[in-house]
Amino acid sequence: MHYYPESIRNLIKQLSKLPGIGEKTAERLAMHILRSPRRQGEALARSIYDVKQNVRLCRSCFALSDRDLCGICGDPNRDSEVICVVEQPADMISIERSGAFQGRYHVLSGVLSPMDGIGPDDIRIQELIRRAASGNLREVLIATGTSVEGEATATYIQEQLANLPVTVTRIASGVPVGGDLKYVDQVTLKRAIESRVKV
């Protein structure tokens, strides 16, 4: 790769650090960026800079946002008394695409995984308990994945909320065991949300 100028070698190196991008793909992407109009390259660089500068976590639900409150938490038409608990922002997006849920969210930023050293203090469970204890919620819908860790997290949350004045529901069947919410088709996900059951 020494036949490329240093700036191109550096671009290839940086692109190859992206998930799923090997050195050959990084090289093709670098050549595409090099051949594209200057304004396209500048727009790409600016969008990467803007994401790093502006994106933060919503102060209410911990979804990705470029403001203190994300668009969903700031929407007065959403049902603020019902929250859906998900593992990651990508899971929230999948549920939003299904169109089946009109409440708000709580993003845990992970799941319980004792084997990996991830306990209740390592994800946003305490924040969820505080939201539920505020008395402003009617229902907490747990929509963690159906992996062992997702189920363990759902059970833990259910136990923590058992004595609070809130109905706890769990996403219903339809999501395959061991499946990841972001890969489930929207019809299946919509059916699972609409047929949720009390736990």
Backbone bond lengths (Angstrom), bond angles and torsions (degrees), N, CA, C in turn:
res aa  C-N    CA-C-N  psi(-1)  N-CA   C-N-CA  omega(-1)  CA-C   N-CA-C  phi
1 M - - - 1.449 - - 1.534 110.78 -
2 H 1.310 116.98 -1.50 1.466 120.27 -178.99 1.518 112.22 -69.84
3 Y 1.344 117.35 -9.07 1.467 119.93 178.92 1.520 111.14 -76.02
4 Y 1.347 118.49 -11.96 1.468 121.59 175.29 1.523 109.65 -88.77
5 P 1.346 116.62 148.93 1.468 118.56 172.22 1.529 110.25 -60.46
6 E 1.305 116.88 158.45 1.461 121.93 -175.19 1.534 112.48 -58.47
7 S 1.342 117.83 -38.12 1.464 120.30 -178.45 1.531 111.04 -64.35
8 I 1.334 117.78 -38.15 1.466 120.78 178.11 1.528 109.76 -71.40
9 R 1.337 117.18 -40.80 1.466 119.73 177.59 1.524 110.48 -59.41
10 N 1.322 116.28 -40.37 1.459 120.10 179.80 1.531 110.98 -65.99
11 L 1.350 117.26 -41.40 1.464 120.86 178.01 1.528 110.35 -62.11
12 I 1.313 117.54 -44.66 1.473 121.72 178.38 1.527 109.72 -60.58
13 K 1.311 116.36 -43.72 1.470 120.85 -179.97 1.532 110.64 -60.79
14 Q 1.341 116.50 -44.77 1.466 120.09 -178.69 1.531 111.18 -68.00
15 L 1.330 117.34 -42.56 1.473 120.49 179.30 1.526 111.38 -64.34
16 S 1.317 117.54 -35.20 1.468 120.09 -178.26 1.525 112.31 -71.00
17 K 1.331 117.61 -11.41 1.463 121.07 175.75 1.525 112.20 -79.53
18 L 1.337 116.86 -13.14 1.467 120.29 178.83 1.521 109.80 -71.64
19 P 1.349 117.83 146.56 1.467 119.86 -178.69 1.527 111.61 -62.45
20 G 1.314 115.63 133.70 1.463 121.40 177.64 1.523 114.20 80.33
21 I 1.309 117.48 3.27 1.468 121.26 -179.01 1.522 109.10 -109.72
22 G 1.329 115.79 111.22 1.454 120.30 175.91 1.514 110.35 -87.25
23 E 1.324 116.39 -178.95 1.466 120.53 -176.72 1.529 112.26 -63.62
24 K 1.336 117.98 -40.42 1.473 120.21 -179.11 1.523 111.12 -66.57
25 T 1.328 117.62 -42.95 1.467 120.65 177.48 1.522 110.01 -64.92
26 A 1.335 116.74 -40.60 1.464 120.79 178.05 1.522 110.43 -61.12
27 E 1.322 116.40 -38.79 1.469 120.67 178.40 1.531 110.61 -64.49
28 R 1.355 116.90 -43.52 1.467 120.38 178.18 1.528 110.97 -63.03
29 L 1.341 116.78 -42.05 1.463 120.24 178.80 1.527 111.16 -64.08
30 A 1.315 116.50 -41.79 1.464 120.42 179.08 1.527 110.48 -61.86
31 M 1.332 117.54 -42.10 1.466 121.28 178.85 1.528 110.72 -65.96
32 H 1.338 116.59 -37.35 1.465 120.02 177.17 1.530 110.38 -63.84
33 I 1.328 116.19 -45.49 1.473 120.62 178.90 1.526 110.06 -61.24
34 L 1.321 116.26 -40.54 1.464 120.93 -179.38 1.530 111.26 -64.36
35 R 1.339 117.50 -39.87 1.466 122.00 -177.87 1.530 112.93 -79.85
36 S 1.320 117.90 -22.55 1.468 120.39 -176.65 1.533 110.43 -72.37
37 P 1.338 116.09 159.44 1.474 118.86 178.91 1.530 111.08 -58.25
38 R 1.320 114.63 149.78 1.466 121.18 -178.08 1.526 111.56 -53.80
39 R 1.340 116.89 -41.43 1.474 119.81 -177.21 1.522 111.92 -63.61
40 Q 1.350 117.14 -31.20 1.474 119.89 176.96 1.522 110.81 -67.37
41 G 1.309 116.10 -45.20 1.463 120.38 177.82 1.519 111.67 -62.50
42 E 1.338 116.17 -40.96 1.458 120.23 178.20 1.525 111.46 -65.91
43 A 1.343 116.26 -38.88 1.470 120.23 178.13 1.526 110.39 -64.01
44 L 1.332 117.38 -40.49 1.463 121.17 177.37 1.526 110.48 -63.16
45 A 1.308 116.52 -47.25 1.469 120.47 179.77 1.526 110.84 -62.08
46 R 1.335 116.63 -41.66 1.465 121.09 179.97 1.526 111.51 -65.27
47 S 1.342 116.85 -40.20 1.472 119.32 -179.57 1.527 110.94 -67.64
48 I 1.324 117.96 -36.61 1.472 120.92 175.91 1.526 109.49 -65.26
49 Y 1.329 116.50 -44.60 1.471 120.99 178.65 1.536 110.56 -61.40
50 D 1.342 116.12 -45.54 1.473 120.41 -179.19 1.527 111.83 -61.13
51 V 1.321 116.76 -41.69 1.469 120.54 178.64 1.520 110.11 -61.20
52 K 1.317 116.37 -46.42 1.471 119.92 -178.77 1.532 111.92 -67.37
53 Q 1.319 117.44 -32.43 1.462 121.46 -179.09 1.525 113.18 -80.17
54 N 1.346 117.21 -39.67 1.457 120.74 -165.65 1.523 116.61 -106.56
55 V 1.323 117.87 -25.78 1.461 119.05 -174.40 1.526 110.03 -79.30
56 R 1.319 115.10 131.96 1.463 122.85 178.80 1.519 107.51 -144.40
57 L 1.313 116.44 -175.98 1.460 120.39 178.32 1.515 110.18 -92.92
58 C 1.315 115.80 138.95 1.467 122.04 174.65 1.531 108.14 -58.71
59 R 1.319 117.61 135.39 1.470 120.37 -176.92 1.521 112.67 -71.25
60 S 1.331 117.30 -13.86 1.461 120.01 -179.75 1.528 112.55 -98.81
61 C 1.342 116.76 -52.46 1.473 119.74 -172.37 1.525 114.05 -109.07
62 F 1.339 117.82 -11.88 1.468 123.73 179.11 1.525 113.92 72.22
63 A 1.343 116.15 22.09 1.460 120.61 170.71 1.527 107.88 -80.08
64 L 1.315 116.45 167.79 1.454 120.57 176.90 1.527 109.59 -71.93
65 S 1.328 115.73 138.45 1.457 120.28 -177.31 1.520 109.37 -155.65
66 D 1.319 116.16 159.42 1.465 119.35 172.54 1.529 110.46 -110.09
67 R 1.341 115.92 12.46 1.467 122.90 174.76 1.526 108.06 -134.49
68 D 1.332 117.17 174.47 1.467 120.42 177.87 1.519 111.30 -59.63
69 L 1.335 116.74 -42.51 1.466 122.10 176.13 1.518 108.50 -111.09
70 C 1.325 116.66 136.45 1.463 120.13 177.14 1.535 108.90 -70.59
71 G 1.308 116.51 170.25 1.462 121.70 -178.89 1.515 113.38 -60.88
72 I 1.326 117.53 -32.29 1.465 120.68 -179.17 1.521 110.81 -75.02
73 C 1.330 117.20 -45.99 1.473 120.13 179.19 1.523 111.61 -66.48
74 G 1.326 116.95 -28.97 1.454 120.83 179.81 1.514 114.22 -86.45
75 D 1.332 117.05 -2.19 1.468 121.36 -177.86 1.532 110.16 -86.80
76 P 1.345 118.53 112.73 1.469 120.80 -178.34 1.530 113.37 -68.01
77 N 1.327 117.66 -13.75 1.467 120.84 179.93 1.524 112.99 -84.56
78 R 1.337 117.54 -9.55 1.460 120.28 178.27 1.517 108.82 -81.17
79 D 1.332 116.83 149.62 1.465 122.04 178.34 1.525 109.00 -76.42
80 S 1.328 116.89 106.39 1.462 121.18 -176.06 1.528 112.76 -77.82
81 E 1.332 117.85 -6.26 1.465 120.59 -179.26 1.522 112.84 -93.94
82 V 1.323 116.68 -2.47 1.470 121.43 179.13 1.523 108.05 -125.42
83 I 1.335 116.60 125.23 1.456 119.34 176.04 1.529 110.08 -123.31
84 C 1.302 114.49 146.14 1.455 122.82 178.93 1.528 107.65 -108.92
85 V 1.318 116.78 123.59 1.463 122.73 -177.87 1.524 108.79 -93.57
86 V 1.330 116.13 121.66 1.463 121.69 179.51 1.519 109.78 -125.63
87 E 1.331 115.35 163.54 1.463 120.31 -179.17 1.521 112.19 -76.06
88 Q 1.329 116.83 -47.76 1.468 122.17 -172.57 1.527 110.71 -137.55
89 P 1.342 117.85 161.11 1.469 120.00 176.99 1.533 113.31 -55.34
90 A 1.324 118.25 -34.70 1.475 120.63 179.80 1.525 111.26 -62.00
91 D 1.346 117.75 -32.75 1.460 121.09 177.52 1.526 110.50 -68.04
92 M 1.321 116.31 -38.79 1.459 121.40 177.22 1.533 110.21 -61.46
93 I 1.324 116.31 -43.29 1.463 120.98 179.95 1.529 110.02 -61.91
94 S 1.329 117.45 -41.35 1.466 120.81 178.89 1.526 110.96 -60.63
95 I 1.321 116.39 -43.30 1.467 119.93 179.51 1.524 110.13 -67.25
96 E 1.316 117.65 -40.65 1.461 120.74 177.95 1.525 110.78 -60.10
97 R 1.311 116.68 -41.31 1.472 120.27 -179.91 1.529 111.80 -64.56
98 S 1.324 117.53 -27.38 1.468 119.97 179.19 1.521 111.27 -70.32
99 G 1.330 117.84 -25.37 1.464 121.94 -179.71 1.513 114.42 73.88
100 A 1.333 117.87 9.14 1.463 121.59 -173.59 1.522 113.82 -91.20
101 F 1.316 117.87 -12.30 1.469 120.25 -173.38 1.520 109.50 -122.51
102 Q 1.330 116.40 130.39 1.465 120.97 -177.62 1.523 113.11 -119.74
103 G 1.333 116.90 13.48 1.458 120.76 177.45 1.513 110.71 -91.03
104 R 1.323 114.87 -151.96 1.462 121.55 178.07 1.526 108.93 -115.73
105 Y 1.316 117.30 -179.17 1.462 121.33 -172.15 1.521 112.66 -125.48
106 H 1.333 112.91 166.50 1.461 121.76 168.25 1.521 106.12 -140.86
107 V 1.330 116.95 115.59 1.460 122.11 -178.11 1.526 108.71 -96.13
108 L 1.324 116.67 118.78 1.465 121.86 -177.66 1.528 113.27 -73.95
109 S 1.303 117.24 -25.71 1.471 122.94 -174.27 1.528 111.66 64.83
110 G 1.332 116.07 38.57 1.456 121.09 177.00 1.512 111.52 141.83
111 V 1.326 115.02 -174.12 1.463 122.46 177.15 1.521 108.25 -136.24
112 L 1.319 115.36 161.46 1.458 120.06 175.78 1.522 109.36 -66.72
113 S 1.309 115.80 132.48 1.458 120.35 179.66 1.530 108.58 -152.89
114 P 1.337 116.81 82.97 1.472 119.88 -178.12 1.525 113.19 -55.22
115 M 1.337 117.19 -32.74 1.470 120.52 179.64 1.529 111.50 -62.90
116 D 1.342 115.62 -29.63 1.462 120.57 179.18 1.523 112.18 -100.38
117 G 1.325 116.25 7.76 1.458 120.71 178.95 1.520 114.25 75.66
118 I 1.341 117.60 21.30 1.466 120.96 -179.90 1.519 108.96 -102.57
119 G 1.328 115.58 110.95 1.452 122.41 179.87 1.516 111.41 -110.12
120 P 1.340 117.90 -175.21 1.468 122.36 -177.77 1.527 114.09 -58.01
121 D 1.334 117.95 -29.46 1.460 120.06 -179.24 1.529 112.88 -80.76
122 D 1.332 117.15 -7.95 1.458 120.96 -177.57 1.521 113.35 -94.15
123 I 1.337 116.87 -10.47 1.463 121.46 175.88 1.527 107.53 -126.17
124 R 1.294 118.91 178.75 1.469 122.53 -170.15 1.528 113.53 -91.42
125 I 1.334 116.39 52.13 1.461 121.00 177.56 1.523 111.13 -80.64
126 Q 1.323 118.20 -40.62 1.474 120.35 179.97 1.523 111.41 -60.93
127 E 1.329 116.70 -39.00 1.460 120.78 177.27 1.526 110.76 -63.44
128 L 1.338 116.37 -37.94 1.465 120.77 177.27 1.530 110.57 -64.64
129 I 1.314 116.44 -43.95 1.470 120.36 179.64 1.525 110.19 -61.60
130 R 1.325 117.05 -41.03 1.470 120.41 177.58 1.524 111.36 -62.85
131 R 1.329 116.63 -40.80 1.473 119.71 178.57 1.522 110.47 -63.70
132 A 1.333 116.44 -42.31 1.468 120.71 -179.23 1.527 111.31 -68.67
133 A 1.325 116.41 -35.25 1.471 120.98 -178.45 1.521 112.68 -76.24
134 S 1.333 117.62 -12.68 1.464 120.68 -177.82 1.522 112.78 -66.77
135 G 1.344 116.47 -18.41 1.461 120.06 -179.17 1.516 113.18 85.17
136 N 1.340 117.36 3.35 1.463 121.02 -178.33 1.521 113.32 -95.83
137 L 1.340 117.10 0.36 1.464 120.69 -177.30 1.517 111.83 -109.60
138 R 1.312 115.52 143.35 1.455 122.80 175.52 1.536 110.29 -101.22
139 E 1.347 115.56 -35.95 1.471 120.14 -175.79 1.518 110.69 -145.99
140 V 1.339 115.08 141.44 1.456 122.64 170.63 1.523 106.73 -118.65
141 L 1.327 116.43 113.21 1.461 122.73 178.25 1.521 107.90 -95.07
142 I 1.320 117.24 117.14 1.465 121.44 179.75 1.527 108.62 -89.67
143 A 1.323 115.93 116.80 1.465 121.22 -177.61 1.527 110.61 -123.56
144 T 1.324 115.78 43.09 1.458 118.98 173.64 1.519 107.99 -74.10
145 G 1.310 117.27 163.25 1.458 121.73 -179.96 1.520 111.76 -65.68
146 T 1.317 115.59 172.32 1.464 120.48 -177.28 1.531 112.46 -98.92
147 S 1.330 116.39 17.11 1.461 119.57 173.21 1.528 107.91 -70.14
148 V 1.319 117.56 170.52 1.464 121.41 178.14 1.528 109.89 -57.70
149 E 1.336 116.50 -43.82 1.461 120.58 -179.78 1.526 111.55 -66.66
150 G 1.341 116.97 -40.76 1.463 120.63 178.40 1.512 112.04 -63.18
151 E 1.332 116.61 -41.97 1.469 121.06 178.39 1.524 110.96 -67.28
152 A 1.329 116.86 -40.57 1.467 120.34 178.55 1.523 110.19 -63.74
153 T 1.314 116.84 -39.63 1.463 121.23 178.56 1.520 110.22 -65.07
154 A 1.331 117.05 -43.42 1.471 121.15 178.81 1.522 110.79 -61.24
155 T 1.319 116.94 -43.55 1.466 121.14 179.70 1.522 110.62 -64.26
156 Y 1.307 116.97 -42.79 1.468 121.06 179.25 1.531 110.48 -61.47
157 I 1.327 116.53 -45.48 1.466 120.18 179.57 1.520 110.57 -62.45
158 Q 1.323 116.08 -43.95 1.473 120.54 178.65 1.524 110.36 -56.72
159 E 1.318 117.11 -44.94 1.465 121.28 179.91 1.528 111.66 -64.40
160 Q 1.336 116.82 -39.79 1.466 120.94 -178.67 1.528 112.26 -69.26
161 L 1.330 116.71 -28.75 1.465 120.65 -177.69 1.526 113.20 -96.45
162 A 1.331 117.04 -1.51 1.470 121.45 -173.13 1.526 113.74 -56.49
163 N 1.314 118.50 -36.20 1.467 121.12 -176.06 1.525 113.56 -96.21
164 L 1.307 117.26 8.70 1.461 120.84 179.94 1.534 110.12 -98.80
165 P 1.324 117.47 152.98 1.469 120.35 -177.28 1.530 112.35 -79.47
166 V 1.317 115.96 63.08 1.459 121.64 -179.45 1.524 108.37 -144.30
167 T 1.324 116.98 141.44 1.454 121.57 176.10 1.522 108.44 -80.77
168 V 1.327 116.32 130.09 1.465 121.23 179.04 1.522 108.02 -108.33
169 T 1.338 115.93 123.87 1.465 121.21 177.40 1.523 108.48 -120.65
170 R 1.322 114.48 163.65 1.475 120.63 -179.58 1.514 107.53 -127.46
171 I 1.320 117.02 140.54 1.455 120.89 176.79 1.533 108.86 -52.70
172 A 1.308 116.47 137.01 1.468 121.47 -172.81 1.525 111.77 -82.14
173 S 1.328 114.80 178.01 1.466 120.42 179.09 1.514 110.09 -64.02
174 G 1.282 114.77 162.24 1.448 121.10 -174.70 1.516 109.37 126.30
175 V 1.310 115.60 -30.03 1.454 120.57 174.76 1.527 106.73 -87.72
176 P 1.318 118.69 125.67 1.466 119.63 -176.03 1.524 112.62 -65.63
177 V 1.335 115.76 145.52 1.457 121.09 178.17 1.523 108.73 -61.60
178 G 1.319 115.48 132.19 1.459 120.43 -178.13 1.515 113.30 81.12
179 G 1.355 116.51 0.88 1.464 120.65 -178.87 1.517 111.97 -78.66
180 D 1.304 115.61 158.30 1.458 122.82 177.81 1.529 106.39 -109.08
181 L 1.341 117.88 127.26 1.464 121.97 -173.34 1.523 113.75 -53.15
182 K 1.312 117.77 -36.65 1.460 118.78 -176.64 1.526 112.84 -68.88
183 Y 1.351 118.34 -12.48 1.458 120.68 179.15 1.529 113.00 -105.94
184 V 1.330 117.23 0.39 1.467 120.75 -179.81 1.519 108.82 -82.76
185 D 1.344 117.04 137.18 1.457 119.33 179.45 1.533 110.65 -66.63
186 Q 1.324 116.28 154.25 1.459 121.24 -171.94 1.526 113.80 -65.75
187 V 1.328 118.20 -32.95 1.469 120.12 179.45 1.520 110.05 -65.21
188 T 1.335 116.84 -45.73 1.464 120.98 177.96 1.515 110.85 -62.74
189 L 1.310 116.44 -43.55 1.464 120.87 -179.48 1.521 110.82 -65.13
190 K 1.320 117.27 -40.99 1.466 121.02 178.79 1.527 110.14 -62.71
191 R 1.324 116.68 -44.67 1.474 120.72 179.14 1.526 110.57 -62.35
192 A 1.314 116.68 -40.70 1.460 120.95 179.89 1.529 111.38 -63.34
193 I 1.320 117.17 -41.36 1.461 120.29 179.58 1.524 111.17 -69.97
194 E 1.311 116.95 -43.78 1.468 120.42 -177.62 1.527 112.51 -66.84
195 S 1.336 117.80 -26.09 1.463 119.51 -179.19 1.524 112.15 -107.79
196 R 1.334 115.79 29.65 1.466 119.30 178.99 1.528 110.54 -62.93
197 V 1.328 115.53 154.57 1.466 121.15 -177.32 1.515 110.82 -126.41
198 K 1.313 116.59 154.25 1.460 121.75 177.08 1.519 109.22 -70.15
199 V 1.343 116.54 140.59 1.475 120.59 179.37 1.511 109.99 -110.06
